[in-house]
Amino acid sequence: ASRKFAELRFALNAALGQRPSRLYSALQRMRPDRRHLLVRKDTEIVIEGYPRSANTFAVAAFLLAQGRPARIAHHLHVPAQVIQAVRWGIPTVVLIRRPEDAVLSRLVRRPNLSAETALRDYIAFYRTIAPYREGFVVAPFDEVINNFGQVVARVNGRFGTAFVPFEHTEENIRRVFTLVEEMDKADQKEDSVTETTVARPSAVREELKIRRKKELNQPGARQLFKEACEVYEMAVSWM
């Protein structure tokens, strides 16, 4: 019953977030923990992607590099965010990670989700924003965590902005992961993060991923996984 409820709630949110709409924006603004994440006309930059694709790392690194509060729309994980940003001409970064890694990481964080649902959401996210690809910069997971400064430089080149690129020094990386844990605590509304939720490397989570990997080989998920891999190659080609 809990899985059915989780899947139903997930499907409703995903359906509402496919396209910008007054209803979706109104629902997000009604939630105090979500309204600041929604893209607005005065947003400086949008950083969005499928969950577990270095979203939190990218936001934390961007904030630290700027050295000031910045108006960032992020972490709603729906195409509507990207589409609205492109329509308004707001600098936008779309994050992407190989589907096996992103989906398995998400299944560990959301145990009630099925592999099929997570894969369909991955496919829908990137296929839905494909017509808008001229209006955003694509940033693969490995580049984000190893050379995010290069991503910011591409944003500046594409949009004529002057954002400060992140420098990958040991000190800066340490500061990013400290901020990542703080952001995760705020998201979880609790005093401590867990190894299944925190957006940093975790041996516990890697073990859980191995347990759920077999779900990607089930008949219902096998074809979806193949399609998700094709979508990944398509999105990376937009760089």
Disulfide bonds with the S-S distance in Angstrom:
none
